[in-house]
Amino acid sequence: MSGRAPVTAAPLARLIEAFHRLPGIGPKTAQRLAYHVLRAPRDEAEALAVALLEVKDRIQLCAICQNVTEQDPCTVCDDPTRDASTICVVEEPLDILAIERAGGFDGRYHVLHGSLSPMDGVGPEQLKIRELLQRLRSADVTEIILATNPNLEGEATATYLARVLNPIGVHVTRLAHGLPVGADVEYADERTLSRALQHRVSLTAAPAAADEPPEQPADPADAPPPDFD
Amino acid sequence: MPNPRIYRTDAVVLRQRRLGDADKICVLFTPQRGRIEAVGKGLRRPKSKLAGHLEPLTKVSLILATGRTLDIITQAEAIETFPALHDNIDRLSRGLYVAELVDRFTDTASDVGELYRLLVGALQRLNESSGLDLIVRWFEMQLLLDQGVQPRLDTCVHCDSDLTPEGNAFAPLLGGVLCPGCRVGLPGRPLSAKAFKLLRFMQTAPYGDVARVRIDEALGREIEAHLREVVQSALDQEVRAAGFVEAVRATRPLPTESSP
């Protein structure tokens, strides 16, 4: 029946609405979070509010690698012990955390802030590709590791970047593709399996060079056609 | 008769978008049901058994369970993965353009078998043939014919007189071509005689015949501009992947007819 006063107090309704706008938060979860904040001690709510504002006020993009950072340049770009001649290109800042957790990489990073998704209107201009090219002009970089996701958008981004970077003369590499740890060969799709076979590694005592991938068959030549008239 | 709870279909995966933390919504084009959206559970997890089979621009065999709002993909097996299309940015950009056309033009429908075969054929050619832009142009024309929005190329859209190749103007907003007598004062862009003949040929000829036509770069760009205008006026919006095709072209010397 119209005309009744809303059951939920306005400030609480605004908080529920704010939580509901966050990704992955449905209406019920938004209500639970809002009531949790309501019941929590004041200092806990204040800490949350301050943390939210600090993220907006103090976090910026590193002018060199485009990662999110509090100081510019970021701690990775400012670390003289890291190899400045190797740059690992990732889609998102969270990818850096994953690679750092894995260990084994002591170079520097470049964050694209997305991947090419033409059908969603994300083209090269929307990514931090221009900043990468500027960085290559000013720094002595010998290798670019493309660590974009092994899906259609990530592959499109990697092949586009390889096309753009190759004329510069820098060595461009791509993270290997293969079967994930713990997976079943039986359920692997044919592209993953064929790439895993192409990039197989030798287990014999004397290290052997990985087999070269088979050459792609050449495109069939067009039949000599007449001019269209 | 109520829908069966579980059904099997072939499909081409047109695109995906994220759903929650681990799932994705797959936009599928199927021969019996047209364009449908279905949930792929856990597709973003590294060990997903479905993810590798459901990449966009893949032809798959699916089993789906009917859901309340969206159907759920329970099994998937890739039938054709078009590997060269995925590994080459020139081929991939055109493949994405073709997929976006189908995504934008179609909706849930009962029988779209012919358009489905056209789409699979276009992806197969983009995967293995040369002359990528001509493959896309022919597909565009066939799609426009299928949707009933093809440009009128036999008679003038203003006076209905029979058209000859010379001196016409292309006027997609009016539905086709203006004859030399009517083009003055009406909106339209110049249409060369070669482009006129080629567009007319593409409306009736199978791809094999069109592929034998030698098309120089200027003619290729002209029919691309004309057909893109028809597509945009039919959709009333731009095709986003067209900009990506241009960006990919800009990264290499201008393509020729025989470029991949």
Interface residues (C-beta under 8 A of the other chain):
Chain A: G24 L116 P118 M119 D120 G121 G123 P124 E125 N151 L152 E155 A156 T159 Y160 R163 V164 P180 G182 A183 D184 Y187 A188 D189 E190 R191 T192 S194 Q216 D219 P220 A221 D222 A223 P225 P226 D227 F228 D229
Chain B: R15 Q16 R17 G20 D21 P46 K47 K49 A51 G52 H53 E55 P56 L57 A78 T81 P83 A84 H86 D87 N88 I89 L92 S93 L96 Y97 A99 E100 D103 E128 S129 S130 G131 K194 K197 L198 F201 A211 R212 V213 R214 I215 L219 R240 A241 G243 F244 A247 V248 T251 R252 E257 S258 P260
